[in-house]
Amino acid sequence: MLRFVVRRLVLLVPILVGLSILVFLWIHALPGGPAIALLGERATPQSVAQFRHQYGLDRPIYSQYFAWAKTTLGGDFGYSIEDRRKVTTDFWDRFPATVELALSAMVVAILLGIPLGFLAAKRYGSWLDHSSLVASLVGISTPVFFLAIVLKYIFAVRLHWLPTVGRISVLIDTPHPTNFYVLDAIVERDWSALWDVIQHLVLPALALGSIPLAIVARITRAAVLDVQNEDYVRTARAKGLAPRIVDRRHVLRNALLPISTIVGLQTGFLLSGAILTETVFARPGVGTWLANAISYRDYPVLEAGILFLSILFVLVNLLVDISYAIINPRIRYG
C-alpha cells in the first residue's frame, strides 16, 4: 500500500507539469486580456502597452511560463491583478466555504442516495423502484441554478424558514480563526452560531447535492442488483443467514466499491467550485472567485486556482483507491 501511494504521488509530478503548461497556454489564449478587462473605457493603446509591460505580458509566452513556474516552485503564486492581494491568501480565505458546501452536499447525496438506491434494488420492479428511477432522472436533468432558485423562493422567501444568502448572519459575532465556520463554532462551543451556520448550509447543500444524489442512487441500485445475484450471496442465503446479515455483510459491502468511486469523483468535482450555487446563495467560495477571475482575465488567480484544484482532485482519487482496500481486504496494491 505504501509503495502504491508513493508511486501515485511521484506520478503526480509529470501530470501537474503537463497540466500547468496546458492551463498556462489556455489562459493566455483567452481573448481580451487583463489590460482591456480592467482598464475598460480607459483602455488606450498606450495604457494597454504600459499595463502589459508592467506585468511582463509583453514577453514571449515561453519566457512568461518559465518565470511563473520558477516562482510557483518557490511557493509564491503571485498577486491578483485585479485587487493586488496575494493569490494564496485569497484562495485560503475562500476554500473553506467551498469545502463546507461540497462536503455538506455529499453528505446529503450519501445519506439519501445509498438507502434510496438500495431499497429500489431490493424492491426491483415495484412502484418504489420505478419512482426512484424517475426521481433520479429528474434530479440529474434539473439545472442546479434553477433548483437553487426554487428552494430559495419556497423555504426562504415564502416560508421564512431558512436564510437566503451568505454563510452566517451578520448579527453572529464569533471568531473564525480557521475560516471553517462549522469547525470554529464547535471549537468555540457557540451552539447558536453553529445552528446559524447549518441553517445557511441547508439550501445550498440540497441544491448542489441534487445531481450527486441522483447519480449515487442509480449507481447503488445497479451495484446492488449486480451483487445480490452472485453465487456467494445465494450461498449465504442457502446457509440460513438472516436477510439483514446477508444484505449488510455480503451485498452492501461488495456494492460499495463502485459507489465509493462515484462518491470520490463527485466530491472532486464539487470541491472544484460550485459556481452557480455559490452565486445564487452569495457564498464567497472558490467557484465565484475563479468565475470573477475569468471575467477580469486575472492570470495569476486562474493559474494558481486551477493548479490547486487539480492537485486536490488527484488526491481525492488517491483516497478513493485506498478506500478499495479498506472496503474489500482482498484487494492488494503491488
N, C-alpha and C positions, 0 to 999 in steps of 0.2 A: 504493500500500500504506500509506504513512504517513497519507494522508488518511483511509483506511478505519479505521485503528487509532484515530486521534484522534476520528473520528466515533463509533466504538463506545464509547470512554471517556467522551465527552460524554453519550451516551445512558444511560450508567450512572447518572448523577445522578438523573434522574426515576424510574428503576427502583428505586434504593435509597430514595428518599423515599417512594414508594408502598409498598415492602416494609416500611419502618420503621413506617409507620402501621398496616399490617395486623398486623405482628408485635406491636406495642405493644398494639393493641386485643385481639388473641387472648390474649396472655399475661395481661392484666388481667381477661379474662373467665373465666380458669380458676377453678373453684370452690375455696373454702377460703382461699386467700391465704397469704402467708408468715407472718403472725402466728400463725394456727392451726397451720400445719405446724411451726413452730419452737418455739412455746410448749408444744404438746402438752397434757398434762394440766393444766398451769398456766394454760391459756388461760381467763381470766375476761373478762367484758365490759369491765371496767376496764383489764386488762392489754392486751387486743387494741386498745382505743381508744388507749391510750398508745403502743403499738407503731406503729400506723398513723399517728399524729400525728408520731412521731419520724422516720419515713421519708417523710413527706409523702404517704402513701397516702390520706389523707382529703380531699385537694384534688380539684377537678374533673379528669376524665380529660384534657381538652384542656390544662389547666394543667400536669399532670404530663408530658404528651408534649412540650410546648414547652420545659419545664425540662430534660428529658432530652436533647432534640435540641440545645439550646444547649451543654450540657456535652460532648456527643458530638462536635459540630463542633470543639470545642476540644481534642479528643484525650483527654478524660477520660471513661472509661466507667464510672466509679464503683467502688464496693466491693461485694463479695459480702455479701449479708445474712446468709448462714449463718456464714462464718468471718472476715468483715471484711478479707479480703485484696483487693488491687487486682485487678479483673477482667482487665486486660491482663496482669498478672503470671501469674495462673493460666492464662490462655489460652496464653501463650508457653511456659509450663512443660510443658503437655500436648500442644500442637500438634505438636512434633517426633515424638512417639511415634506419633501418628496418621499423619503423613506417611510415616514409615518403613514402617509397616504397610500403608498404602494403596499405596505405590509397589511394595513387595515383592509384594503381591497382584496388581498389574497386570503386573509382570514375569513372574510365573507364568502369568497369563492370556495374555499376548502370546507368550511363548516356547513354550507348549504349544498354545494355541488356533489361532494362524495356521498353523503347519505341519499340525496335525490337519485343519483346515478345507480347506487347500489339497490335501492328499493325498486327502481324501474326495471333493473335486470332480474331481480327476484320475482317480480310480477310481470314477467315478459308477456306481451300481448294483451295486457289488461288496460283499463282506462288510465291507470296511473302511468303506465309505460308510454302510452300514446300522448298523454298530457305533458309528460316530461320532455318528450321529443319536440312537441310543438313549442313549449315554453323555451327550450334551449335554442330552437331555431329563431324565435322572436328575439331572444337575448343577444344572439350573435348578429342579427340583422339590424337591430335598433342602434342608431348612431349614439355615441356616448354623450355628445353635447346636447342632443335632443332629450335623452333620458334625464340628464342633469338638470335641464331647464324645467322639465315636467315635475321632477321630485322637488325642486326648489319652489316651484309655484304652489304645489299642493301642501307640502309639510312646513314650509317657511312662510310663504306669503298668505295662504288661505287659513291654515290651521294654527300657525304661530307656535308650532311645537319645537322647531329647531332653528338655529341661526342660519342666515343666508350666506355670509361671506366671512373670510378670514380664518385664522387658526385659533383665536381666543378673544374673548370680549375685552374691550378697551378698559372696562372697569376692574378687571382682574389684575392685581399688582403682585405678580410672582416672579422672582428672578429666573432667568433662563441661561445658566452657565453653559450648558451643552447644546442649547437650541433645539433639543428634542423635548417638546413641551410635555409629552406624556411622562417621560422619564424624570424630567425636572420636577413636575408636580408630585410624583411619587416620592422622590428623594426629599423634597421639602415638606412632605406629609400635608400638602394643601389639597384636601379632597374636593373642595369646591372648585378649585382651578382644574383638577383632573376631570371632574364631571363636565365642566365647561369645554375643555379640550375635546373630550369624547363626543359631546354634542356637535361640535364643529366638524368632527370627522365622519359622522354617520352618513350624511347625504353624499359627500364626495366619494366615500368608500363604496356605497351602494351603486352609484353611477359608474365608477371606474371598475368595480368588480363584476359588473353585469356580464361582460363578454368572457372573462376568465371563468366565471361561474358556469356559464353555458358550456364552455369547452370542457371544463373539468367533469361536469355531469355526463356529457356524451362519452368522453374517454373512459370514465368509470363504468358506465353501463356496458360499453363494448368490452372492456377488460374483464369484468365480472362474468359476462356471458361466455367469454372465451375460456376462462379458468374453470368455471363450475362444470364444464363438460370434460375436464381432464380425467385420466384414469385414477390418479391419486385421490381426487375428490370423491369419485364414485366408490373407491375402496374404503375411504374413511367413513362414508355413509353406510356401506355394507357392514362394516365392523360394529355399527351400532352407536357411533359417536353422536352426541346431541347436535341438532342442526345449528345451534348457536355456536358451538365449538368449531364445527366444520367451517362455518362462514368466517369466523374470526381467524382461526389458525391457518386454514388452507386456501380459502377463496380470496378473502380481502387482502391478506398479506402478499400473496403472489400477484394480485392485481395492482398492488401499489407501485410496481416498477414503471409501467407506462404512465401512471398517474403522477409519480414524482418527476418524471421527465417533463410533462406538460406544465406542472406547477413551477418547476425551475425556469423553464423558458418564459412563461408568462410573468414570473417575478422579475426576470431580467428586463423584459420589455417595459414593465410598469416603472421600474427604477430608472429607466432611460428618460423618464419625464412624461407626465400626463398633461400635455399642453392644453387640451380642450377642457378637461376637468378643472385644472388649476385656474384657467381663465374664467370659467363660469362662476366659480366659487371664490375668486380673487385670493388664491393661496400662492404666496411667493415661493414657488418651487423652482426646480431645475428646468422644467419644461417651459415655463413662461420666460425664464432667464435666457434660454437658448433661442426661443422664438423672437424675443426682443433683439438679441444679438444678430439674428439673421436680417431683421429689418434694417439695422444700422450697419450691417456688414462688419461687425466687430470681430475682426480676425482672431485676436488673442483669446477671446472668450469662446468662440466656436472651436478653435483648435484644442484648447485645454479641456473644454467641456465634453467634446466628443471622445477625446482620449481617456478622460476619467471614466466615462460611462462604458467605454469599450472594455477597459480593464475590469470594471465591476461585472459586466456581462460574462466575461470569460471565467471569472472567479465563481460566479453563481453556477455556471455549468459544471465547474470542477466539483463544487459541493454536491451537485446532483449525481455525478458519477460516484462520489464517495458514498452517497446515501444508498446506492445499489447494494454495496457490500454490507451495509447495516441492515437493510430490509431483507436481503437474501444472503445468508452467510456462505452459500455455495459459490458465490461469485468471488473470484480472486483476480487481482491485478498483478501481472508479472512485471 
